[in-house]
Amino acid sequence: MLQKPRNRGRPNTQAERERDWGRGAAEEAPSTSRGAGGSQEARGTSSQGGRRAEASPEVGPRSQQQLELKVAELVQFLLIKDQKKIPIKRTDILKHVIGDYKDIFPDLLKLAAERLEYVFGYKLVELEPKSNTYILINTLEPVEEDAEVRGDQGTPTTGLLMIVLGLIFMKGNTIKETEVWDFLRRLGVYPTKKHLVFGDPKKLITEEFVRQRYLEYRRIPHTDPVDYEFQWGPRTNLETSKMKVLKFVAKVHNQDPKDWPAQYCEALADEEARARPETGGPTPSS
Amino acid sequence: MGAPRPRSPRPAGGAEAAFLPGPPASGATPGYRAPSCTQGGARRAGIMTDVHRRFLQLLMTHGVLEERGVRRLQKHCYRVHGRTAAVEELEDFINNINSVLESLYIEIKKGATEDDGRPVYALVNLATTPVSKMASDFAENELDLFRKALELIIDSETGFASSTNILNLVDQLKGKKMRKKEAEQVLQKFVQNKWLIEKEGEFTLHSRAILEMEQYIRETYPDAVKTCNICHGLLIQGQSCETCGIRMHLPCVAKYFRSAPEPRCPHCNDYWPHEIPEVFNPDKEREAGTSKANKKPSRSRQH
């Protein structure tokens, strides 16, 4: 066995522990050689004494178990990253998880995507074609009662987001920031005032939602004073639809979506476009 | 072919739940890791339906969840998907999901709180990789602070480390320099996120940390780690025999000495000098409302 007894007093082993734990280290393979049942392949490839088994690239074929572990790590990574709602960059995946398995990255990603969908009900999709960033879309419809059994607060900010998305769509898919605040002021939400539920609404809308790719926030050139415009971000198009947002707006006004014929037509066209067979998907663009 | 990875250094017949005494039923108990050939070939994995998926998604929003909450969650998921037919027995339900999770090296693990033996569940990572939930939520110096606290807790006699002692190590932390004031807040963050429990200015491990890190702890501190004489699980808080030094979890003590007229040490047979806590009774708790009516004094300094 290559493992040294892990005595806490031994400085080098402790240093390893300190180094390994908590770092988003890339090449470190999960510990497979624990106790008597460790994988022999993994043990054989470990180069440093005492270090946990490493999936070494020099040994040509990798064991089924090593591959399985890599996929498991990748699934975990994607789940954890997505919880923050920040799109996951391919470069981060390669750096923190894939490491030496770079050559089979597309296969690993495909396997991970399959497991994510089958086991958790999350679909891995690329934010935009060729963007090399990914997000997870929930295949299960969220239900109001979910909020009662959740362990976190969910996203109380969703309401505000929906309102802004609705505004953007109803105004023809783009709206000036000044108009947004004109509207939100009427609801008691101000850019400069702290809000009980939303905290800092300006930061939320112009930074958080943008970072999460729900909104696009661009400066309008040649405006004085400077003004910005909002549009839907790529995540919005993946997570919801024009029709869903229109229905939300209609509900808020206690009316029917058809009461806005222009927007209704646009939403219908969007639905039809979605119904056509998908060209995008979770496969990574190599 | 390499044997399947044992999930813990404990013998395969070890207790399924972290601290519940008694021999495990074969294979049907949550967390029991059957040492069978589940690699490659015919893997008898369960089937996932939307009920199970929703359950997993929502379970993941909790770091750790009491059994009562888990049952509620299970019922909710059945209801949402219109399956009002008989809800599957929780144990089987979880075993089914675990058989699918096996290939992903995660598991819904069952344990119990160390102070009063409430059954709790957590979704834990079985392959100790750096990609862990805790590693993603905290900065390098914060993780190092946790590690320092962890070491103090494990080395202590009582399973508790004082705030003062932890804060005194602030200068030794890796990463960005942290002031004591900041460290105090970080410790509170650990409490909020259910990694640590605080009692009267002292800190011990939350059941979440014990469930998630048991393996890591056993591997990293094999000499300092304490185990329960009854269930052989990792022990942080508990009672010990003053004669021979063996230790037991409070809930294990409660179960072992239940209705014993004269409690005696299972190892050296000497009189057991400590107060015997009551066995956790979920029904009694429901009557008494949400507060812990039959809670024993805050911490047993019974070492």
Interface residues (C-beta under 8 A of the other chain):
Chain A: P5 R6 N7 R8 R17 E18 D20 W21 G22 R23 G24 A25 E28 A29 P30 S31 T32 R34 G35 A36 G37 G38 S39 Q40 E41 A42 R52 S63 Q64 Q65 E68 L69 V71 A72 E73 V75 Q76 F77 L79 I80 K81 H96 V97 R115 Y118 V119 F120 G121 Y122 N138 T139 L140 V143 E145 D146 E148 V149 R150 G151 D152 G154
Chain B: M1 G2 A3 P4 R5 P6 P9 P35 Q39 G40 M48 D50 R53 R54 L56 Q57 L58 L59 M60 T61 H62 G63 L65 G69 R72 L73 H76 R79 V80 V100 L101 S103 L104 Y105 I106 N125 A127 T128 T129 P130 V131 S132 K133 M134 A135 S136 F138 E140 L143 D144 R147 K174 Q215 Y216 E219 T220 Y221 P222 D223 A224
